[in-house]
Structure formats: C-alpha cells, structure tokens
Amino acid sequence: MSEFHGRTILVTGAGGGIGGATVRHLVAAGADVLAAGRTADSVEQIAAETGAEPIVFDLESEDEIRAAIEGRDLYGVVNCGGWGGEIATPMDTDIAVFDKVMSINARGSLLVTKYASREMVRLGTGGAIVNVSSQASLVALSGHISYGSSKAALDNITRVSALELGGHGIRVNSVNPTVVMTPMSAWYWGRPEIEGPFLDAMPLHRWATEDDIAAPIVFLLSDGAAMISGVSLPIDGGYSSR
C-alpha cells in the first residue's frame, strides 16, 4: 500500500504546468488530491484527467481561502499558485505589479499555510508543506525585482513555518526551480539573447521539465524526507551553485 494512501494533499496552481504535473505524480503515488485554482475552468481538465477533487479560491482572498480549507482533513500542501508579474528593473518597475506579485506569491501562500496548518495541527498526525519558490530568490536575475522578491519572502515563510510547525510534526520546505520552458515563459526566456547565455552558464545546459520539478516535490512530501525541514532546494541544473 502506498504511503500516501489516505493522505489528502492540497495543490494550489493545479491548472498550471508544475501544479498539474504535481497533481499527476501525487495521484499516481496514491494520494487524495485537492486540485485548487482561481477559476473552475482552470482546474477542470486536470481534475477530469486524474480524478483529483477540484476546488476554487482566489489566492488574494483570505475569506475564500478560509472557506475552502476550514474543516478539511489535510496531510499536506503544495503552494504552487503564483504569478510572474513583469520583467523590469528597480528603476522602471510598476509598483502596482510588485504589490500584486507579493500579494499572490508570498501573501497568498502564507494564507494557505495559515489555514491548512491549523487543520493539520487539529488532526495531530503531522504532515508536510512544500512551497514552490524559484531560483530567482537565490541569485540575482535581471528584470526579476518583483518576482525574485516575492519568492525570497516565500523562502522566509518556509523557514519560519518550519520552525513554528515542527513541534506538531509538520515539515515545511521549498523547491527553487529554474525555468520550465512553457509557452508562458518562452516569450522572455526563449529569446536567443536571453536563452543562450543563461544555458551556457548552467552546468546542465538545459531547461527543466515539469516532471523534473514535480518528482522532488513528491519526495519532500514523503516519509523518505522525514528529517528534511526548513530547506530551500534548488532544482536549477546547478545554476545557483556557480
């Protein structure tokens, strides 16, 4: 019997590439998955494909998050919902975009953690939370003043949550991926003048796949990672080790 049998795991951003791959991996591992998105349409396909239960809430709404999570028997959470914002320097950033990126990526993940961890503590069986951060929180990337700052805040949320929740047997970690080349990211990272130098500087010289990110997420949720907490795990082909 799978170690995830009988364990319910909430995945936000389940309609996206990494979120969807994580849902697939978790369902295959035997978990009961709640596939969360901002709209019903965004999670309809992944729910139909995997049998995960779709739930809908806006990461900017504490009331919607509370209503969706309260009373659920949760073992784990993957905070994968996020927004890229803009490519801008500190000199020309749109501060309204900065505020929105922080609201979704950092504040939203904290709110999900706030209400999910209460239910995990109530159950008293421990559990695990994985926050999907970014290599942009570990190294300075041009144009990433808003996104990188939001993910650096998320990494701190990870560390403090690991400290505060550890006494309840709840582990909290981050994964910090490099770019997954999707249509959404290709508009910037696919430009030859961006892609070439970046991949040249990465020891593995390739972009990540969605499965490259989902598999370590599932590991961090598993019993095999029972002594890992408070970690920000780069999944970046060695880029941040330079």
C-alpha positions in Angstrom: 0.0 0.0 0.0 1.3 3.5 -0.9 2.5 5.7 1.9 0.2 8.4 0.5 -2.9 6.2 0.8 -5.5 8.0 2.9 -3.5 11.3 2.9 -5.2 14.3 1.4 -2.9 16.9 -0.2 -3.9 20.3 -1.4 -2.1 21.6 -4.5 -2.7 25.2 -5.5 -2.0 26.4 -9.0 -3.1 23.0 -10.1 -4.1 24.2 -13.5 -0.6 25.3 -14.3 2.3 23.2 -15.7 4.2 22.4 -12.5 1.0 22.2 -10.5 -0.6 19.9 -12.9 2.4 17.6 -13.0 2.5 17.5 -9.2 -1.2 16.5 -9.1 -0.4 13.7 -11.6 2.6 12.4 -9.6 0.7 12.6 -6.3 -2.4 10.8 -7.7 -0.1 8.1 -9.2 1.5 7.7 -5.7 -1.9 7.1 -4.1 -2.7 10.5 -2.6 -6.2 12.0 -2.4 -5.5 15.3 -4.2 -7.4 18.6 -3.9 -6.6 20.5 -7.2 -7.1 24.2 -6.5 -7.2 27.1 -8.9 -8.6 30.6 -9.2 -11.4 29.5 -11.5 -13.3 26.3 -12.1 -12.2 26.3 -15.7 -8.5 26.4 -14.8 -8.7 23.0 -12.9 -11.4 21.3 -14.9 -9.0 19.5 -17.2 -6.6 18.2 -14.5 -9.5 17.1 -12.3 -11.1 15.2 -15.2 -7.8 13.6 -16.2 -6.7 12.5 -12.7 -9.8 12.2 -10.6 -8.5 14.9 -8.2 -11.2 17.0 -6.5 -11.3 20.5 -7.9 -11.6 23.4 -5.5 -11.7 27.1 -6.4 -10.4 30.1 -4.5 -8.5 33.3 -5.2 -5.1 33.5 -3.5 -5.7 37.2 -2.9 -8.9 36.5 -0.8 -8.4 35.4 2.8 -12.2 34.7 3.1 -12.2 32.4 0.0 -9.1 30.5 1.3 -10.6 30.1 4.7 -13.9 28.9 3.4 -12.2 26.4 1.0 -9.8 24.9 3.6 -11.5 25.0 7.0 -12.7 21.6 8.2 -10.8 19.6 5.7 -8.6 16.7 6.9 -5.3 17.6 5.3 -1.9 15.8 5.4 -0.1 18.1 3.1 0.0 21.2 0.9 1.9 22.2 -2.2 1.8 26.0 -2.6 2.3 26.2 -6.4 -0.1 29.0 -7.3 1.8 32.1 -8.4 2.1 35.0 -10.9 5.2 36.1 -12.8 4.4 39.8 -12.9 6.7 41.8 -15.1 10.3 41.9 -16.4 11.5 45.2 -15.1 14.5 46.9 -13.4 14.3 48.6 -10.0 14.3 51.9 -11.9 11.3 51.2 -14.1 9.2 48.7 -12.1 5.5 49.3 -11.8 4.9 49.2 -8.1 1.3 48.1 -8.5 2.7 45.0 -10.3 5.1 44.5 -7.4 2.3 44.7 -4.9 0.2 42.1 -6.8 3.1 39.7 -7.2 3.8 39.9 -3.5 0.1 39.5 -2.7 -0.2 36.3 -4.8 3.1 34.6 -4.4 4.0 35.4 -0.8 0.8 36.6 1.0 -1.3 34.0 -0.8 0.9 31.1 0.1 1.1 32.3 3.7 -2.7 32.4 3.9 -3.0 28.9 2.5 -0.4 27.8 5.1 -2.2 29.6 7.8 -5.5 27.8 7.4 -4.1 24.4 6.2 -1.7 24.1 9.1 -4.5 24.7 11.5 -6.3 21.7 10.1 -3.1 19.6 10.1 -2.4 20.5 13.8 -6.1 19.6 14.6 -5.6 16.1 13.1 -2.4 15.6 15.1 -0.8 13.3 12.6 2.0 15.6 11.3 2.4 16.3 7.6 4.3 18.3 5.1 4.1 21.6 3.2 6.1 22.3 0.0 6.3 25.9 -1.3 7.2 26.3 -4.9 9.7 29.1 -4.9 12.3 29.9 -7.6 16.0 30.2 -8.3 15.2 33.9 -8.6 15.2 34.0 -4.8 18.7 32.5 -4.5 20.5 34.5 -7.2 20.0 37.9 -8.8 18.3 37.6 -12.1 18.0 40.7 -14.4 14.4 42.0 -14.6 13.2 40.0 -11.6 12.9 42.6 -8.9 9.3 41.8 -8.2 9.2 38.0 -8.8 12.5 37.4 -7.0 11.5 39.5 -4.0 8.2 37.6 -3.7 10.0 34.2 -3.8 12.6 35.4 -1.3 9.7 36.3 1.0 8.3 32.8 0.4 11.6 31.2 1.3 11.5 33.0 4.6 7.9 31.9 5.2 9.2 28.4 4.6 11.9 28.7 7.2 9.8 30.4 9.9 6.9 27.9 9.3 9.3 25.0 9.6 10.4 26.4 13.0 6.9 27.1 14.2 5.2 23.9 13.0 8.0 21.4 13.6 6.7 20.7 17.1 3.5 19.4 15.6 5.4 17.0 13.3 4.8 19.2 10.3 7.7 19.7 7.9 7.9 22.8 5.6 10.3 23.1 2.6 10.7 25.0 -0.6 11.8 23.9 -4.0 13.5 26.6 -6.1 13.2 25.6 -9.8 14.9 27.1 -12.8 12.8 28.0 -15.8 10.4 25.4 -17.1 10.1 26.2 -20.8 6.4 26.6 -21.4 4.5 29.0 -23.8 4.1 31.3 -20.8 7.9 31.6 -20.2 9.1 31.3 -23.8 8.2 35.0 -24.6 11.1 36.0 -22.4 13.4 33.1 -21.8 13.1 31.8 -25.3 14.7 34.8 -26.8 18.1 33.8 -28.2 19.9 36.7 -26.4 18.5 35.5 -23.1 18.4 31.7 -23.5 21.9 31.3 -24.9 23.9 33.0 -22.2 21.7 31.6 -19.4 22.0 28.0 -20.5 25.7 28.4 -21.2 26.1 29.4 -17.5 24.1 26.5 -16.2 26.1 23.3 -15.6 23.4 21.0 -17.0 22.8 23.3 -20.0 19.1 22.6 -20.3 15.7 23.9 -19.2 13.8 22.0 -16.6 10.7 19.9 -17.4 7.6 19.9 -15.3 8.3 16.4 -14.1 11.8 17.5 -13.1 10.1 19.7 -10.5 7.1 17.5 -9.5 9.2 14.5 -8.5 11.3 16.3 -5.9 8.1 17.9 -4.6 6.6 14.5 -4.0 9.8 13.3 -2.4 9.7 16.2 0.1 6.1 15.3 0.9 7.0 11.6 1.5 8.2 9.7 4.6 11.6 9.4 2.9 12.1 13.1 3.7 11.1 12.7 7.3 14.2 14.7 8.6 14.2 17.4 6.0 12.6 20.7 7.0 13.3 24.3 6.5 15.2 23.7 3.3 15.2 25.7 0.0 16.1 23.0 -2.6 17.5 24.4 -5.8 16.2 22.4 -8.9 18.2 24.5 -11.3 20.7 22.4 -13.1 23.4 23.7 -10.8 22.9 27.4 -11.8 22.9 28.8 -8.3 26.0 26.8 -7.3 28.2 28.9 -9.5 
